[in-house]
């Protein structure tokens, strides 16, 4: 559902375009209503003045003078060509022109609006008129055709449509430019966050010193990165110091235990010392793995790393673990072709070795451990699969945590850092790790960028 929604930049562009359209509609509609009202008011004032003049003519000379004045205006061309006149006697018989069919006006008159008859195919002009009952009972109508006003309003409508199209174009352009500007300001923040997440902890967002909201956000983001780097450095130094400080006395303890085991007179004592030596070796391996993990996580990604053949590393790892697999009644099966990646040979070899060692530990006797390598559109895919008990779906993210060992695997050798190293090495090389069901067993998929 989230993919169907437009991006923030698209929504911003649509918002700006919407404001443009709303402004044009409101301003254009207001101007149209104001001009239409003004034109109608002017036409009413003209008709009203004309009605008063004709009424005065009637009072001065009667019906005959009024009819003569109306005919001279209509036939003689002395009046306004858009003027409309009509006169009927007290019985309703038309003396001049044609009155609209409507209710009887009062002595003070009334305003009427109607469409005048026009030739077939021609538009009927709109007329606004004023009807008034004269003292002798005659009914007078003076009106004005609104052709000029209608043409002006039609022209305004056409201009409004054109302005709306221009507003849509300008709104889309301004919205696009605004979204591009916002995206450009945020792109540096996103790029910095991505590179910091890849391991470049010393990188910071460039500032333009404008003091706007984006610049303030970049400053706060840089301050947050400074604090994170400070905390990580503190944790890393503490881990390194602990590992270094404890590795030396542990090494001395191991040497002393080895010396005691060699000179112990009783077999039981030698066996107990051998167990103590094994546990000491496991502690030393854990500290070595911690130091290696800290160094890998602290290293930034190297885009200039040399290209190497991952198939050769897999073959070396399979040869090294071949005797171990044969001793446990297992068989290492390889599939796929060659693939080239960029990175550190020792680290990638460590990744393959850790995955192969885990698979051999948990595979049941008589089964196969699969090592597959192939190139995909997404990159180079390395797969290591076994037929063991597998890992429950709920625990597949947790097993990458340091020193975490599931209850089903506590009886096997190890300290719980193997998969942590695998994920750190994959991320350092721009890849990712996924744990899938092998039905039965576990299938580990590592995807790395191709060289």
N, C-alpha and C positions, 0 to 999 in steps of 0.2 A: 504493500500500500504506500510505503514511503517513497518508492521509486516513481509512483504516479504523480506525486506532488511536484510542482516546479521548484527550482532552486531559489535561494534567497535573492540572488542577483536578478533572476527572471521576475520574481514577485516585486522587487524594487522597481524594475523597468515598467512593469504593468501598473504599479501604483502611480509613478510619475506620469505615465500616459493617461491614466484615469483622471488625475488632477487637471491635466491640460484639457481633456475633453469636457470635464465638468465646468471648468472656467469658461470655455468657449460657449457651451450650451447656456450657462447662466447669463453671461454678458450678451450673447446674441439674442436670447429670448427676451431679456429686459429691453434691449434696443428695439426689437420688433414690436413689443407691446407698447412702448412709449411712442414710437413713430405712428403706429396704427391709431392709437388714442388721439394723438395730436392732429392727424389728418382728418379723423372723423369729427373732432371738435371744430376744426376750421370749416369743414363742409356744413355743419349745423349752423354755425354763425352766418355763413353766406346765405343759406336757405332762409334763416330766420329774418335776416335783413331784407331779403327779397320779398318775403311774405308781408312785412310791415309796409314796404313801398307800394306793393300792389293793393293792400288794404286802404292805404291813403288815396290811391287813384280811384278806388271804388267809392269812397266817401265823397270825393270831390265831383266825380262825373257819373256815378252810377254804373249799372251793368254794362252799358254800351261803351263807356270809356275804358272799363276794365277789359272787355273783350278786344277792343281796338289795341290796347297796350299789349295784351298777350299775343295777338296775331302779328303785331309788328315785331315782337321779340322772336317769335317762332319763324315767321316767313321772311321777315326783312333782314334777318341776320344781324340785328343790332345787339342782341344779347349774347349770353354765354352759350356756346354750342353744346355744352354738357347740361344745360338747364332743362328741366322738365316741368310742364305746366298742364293743368287740367281744371275745368270749371263745369259745374252742374247746377241746374236750377233747383228750386225748393222741392220739386217733385222727384228729383233724382235723375232727370233727363240730361244727358251729357251735352253741353254746349261747346266744349272744346276739350280735346284730349280724352284720356281714359283714366278713370279713378280706380284704384285697387278695391277689390271687394273686401270690406272689413266692417267693423262695427261703426256706429254713428259717432263722430267726434263731438265734443262739447264746444261751448262758445269760446273756450280758451285754446282749442286746437289740440292736436296730438301728433306725435312723430310716428312715421311709418317707414318701413324698409321692405322693398320688394324687387323682383327682377323684371325688367322691362322686356316686352316681346321683341324677339330678334329674328332675322331671316334664318331659314333652316340651315343648319351646319355652322352658324356663327354663334359665339358665346353670348349668352344673355347678360347685358350689363346690369350691375347692381345699382339701385337707386335708393337714396334716402330722401324723404319728403316730409313736408309739414302740411297737414290738413286743418282748415279753419272754416267755421261757419260764419258767413258774412251777415250783416244786419238785415238784409233783405231775404235771408233764407238760403241764398246760394252757397254752394260748397266749393271752396278754392283749395287747390293743391299746388304748392311750389316745391320743386325738388331739384336734386343735383345728381347727375350720373357720377359714379365713383370709379370710372374707368382708369383715370390717371392714378388714383390712389391704389387701385388693385394692381396696376402695372408696376408701380413702385414697390408694393409689398411682395409681388412675385419676384421682382428683381432682388429684393432683399432675401427672399427665401433661397434663391439660387446662390447668392453670395454666401448665405449661411452654410449651405451644403458644401460649397467650395472651401469655406473657412474651416468647416469640420474636417474635411479631407486633409487640408494643410495641417490642422491641429493634430490629427492622428499621426501624420508623417513626422511632424516636429516632436510630438510627444514620444513616439517610438524612438526617434533619434536621440532625444535628450535622455530618455530612460535608459537606452542602451549605453550612452556615454557615461551616465551616472553609475550604472551597474559595473561597467568596465573599470571606472575609477575606484569604486569600492572594492571590486575584486582584486585590482592591482595592489591596493593598500593592504588587503588581507592575504594576498598571495605570498608576500615576503614573510608574514607571520606563520603561514601554513608551511612554507618551505623550511623555515628555521625549526619549527616544531618537529617536522619529519626528520631532518638531519640530526637534531638533538636526540630524537628517539632512536636513531640508528647508531648513536654512540658519540657524536661530536658534541660533548657536553660543554665545551668552551665557546660554542657558537652563540651569537646574539643577534637579535633583530636590529637592522639598521634604522636609525632615527632620522627624521627630517627637520626636527627642531621647530615644527610649526605650532606645536602646542595644542593641536586639535585632538578630538577623541581618539583617533587612531594612534597618534603619537603617544598619548598618555597610556593607551592600552599596551603599546610596544614597550614603554618604560616599565610598566608594572610586570609585563611578561619577562623582560630581562631581569628585573629584580627577583622574580620568582625563580628563574633559572640560576641566578647567582646563589640563592639560598639552597636550592636543590643540589647544585654542584658542591657547595660547602658541606652540606650534610653527607653527601655521598663520599666526598673525600675523607671526611671524618670516619665514616664507617669503613671505607676501604683501608685507610691507614691503621685503624684499630684491628681490622681483620688480618692485615699483613703483619702487624707487630705481634699479634697473638700467635699467628702461624709460625713466624720466624722464631719468636721467643720460646715456643713450646717444642718446635721441631728439634732444636739442639738438645735439650734435656731428654726428649724421647729417644733421640738417636743414641745418646749416652746410655740410657736405660736399656735399650735393646742390646747394645754391645755387652753390657754387664750381664744381662740375662743369657746371652749367647755364650759368654765365658763361663757362667755358672753351669749352664746345661752341659757343656763339654766336660767339665770337671766334676759333675755330680756323680756320686758313687751308686745311687739307687736308680733303678729304672723308673719308679714312680715319680721321683723328683725330676728326672729328665723329661718325663711326659708333661708334668705340670709346667715346667719351664718352657717347653715347646709351645704349649697353649698360650702362655704369657707372651712369648715371642710373636706368635701369630696375631694376637690382639694388638700388640705394639706396632707390628707392620701395618695392620689395618688403620690404626690411628695416623701413622706416618703417611699412608696413602690418602687419607681424608684431608690432611693438611696440605699435601701436595696438590690435590684436586682443588681445594679451596683457593690456593694461590694461583693456580692456572685459570680457574674460573674468574677470579678478580681481574687478572691481566687481560683476559679476552674481553670482558665487559667494559674495561677501561679503554680498549683500543678503538679508535675510529675506523670506519670502513675505508679500505684502500682501493680506490678506483684503478690504480696503476699496478695492482697485484698481477703476477705472471699467470698466464694460462697454463693449466695442467690437465692431464688426462685422468679423469675420475675412474675410468675402468681399470687403469693400472693400480690405483690405490685399493680398489675392491679386490683385485686379484691377489695383491700382497696380503691383505687382511685375511682372505680365504685360505691362502697357503699357510699363514701363521697359525690359524685356528683349526686347520685340517686335522692335526693329530688329536687335539682336544675333542673335536666332534667325533672322530673315530673311536676314541676311548669311551665316549658316552653312548655309542651306538647311533649316532646321528650322521646325517649327510648334508653337506652344504651344496645347494643347487643354485647355479648362476644363470641369469637370463639377460637378454638385451644386448645392445651394442655399445660402442664407444660414445663418450660424451665429454665435452671440454668445458671447464668452469674456470673462473679466476678466483684465486685465494691463496691461503697459507696451506702448504702441503701437510705439515705436521698436524695442524688443527683439523683438517678434513680427514686425515687418516685416523685421528682420535675419534672423530664422529662415527666413522664406519666401524671402528673397533668396538666402541661402546655399544652400538646397536647390535653388532654381531655377538658380543659377549652376553648381552641380556637375552637375546634369542636362544643361544645355546644353553643358558642356565634354566630356562623355563620350558624348553621343548621336551616332550616325552621321548623316551628311548624308542628307536626304530622309525622316527619321523624325519621329515626333511625341513631344513631351514633355507628359505628362499632369499637370494640376493638378486634383485632386478634393477637394471639401469636403462633408462630410455629417455629420449628427447621428446618433449611435448611443446605445443605452442606457448605454454606458460613458462617453460624453462626445462632444466634437467631434473628428472624425477628419479630419486633413489628409494627403493622399497626393500625393507627387511621384514620377513614374515615367519612366524613359527606356528606350531599347532598346540601350544600350551593352554593354560587356563585363561589367558587374556587378562584384560583390565576392564572392570565395569565402566559403563559410559559416565556415570557420576564422578568417577575418580580420574578420568583421563586428563583433566586440567591440573589436578592436584599433584600428580606424579612428577610434574616438572619442578615442584618446589624442592628446595635444598633439604637434604636429610630425611625426606618423607619416604617411608616404606610402608606399603600396604601389608595388612595382617597376613595375607596369603603368601607374601614373599619374604617374610622376616626370617625364615629358615635358610635362605640362600645367602651366599657371601655378598658383601657389598656394604656401602655406607649411605646410599641414597643420593649420590651426586652425578650418576652416569647420565641420566636424561637431562639434568640441569645443564651439564656441559654440552650435550647435543643441541639443546635449544639455543644456548649462548653462541655456539659456533655457527649454527644456521643463521641466526639473526646477524651476527657479525659479517656474514657473507651475503646479506640481503635476501635470505631465504626464510622458510618457515617449516614447521614440523606439525604433522597431524597423526593422531593415533586412531586407527580404524579397526573394525572387527574383521577377523580372518575366517571366522565360522568353521571350526573353532580356532582360538588363538588370537594373536595380535599382529596387526600389520602396521608398521611404522613407515610413513611416507614423508620424505624430505624433498622439498622443492627448492632448487637453487637456480639463480640466473645463469643462463648459458653465456659462455665467453663469446 
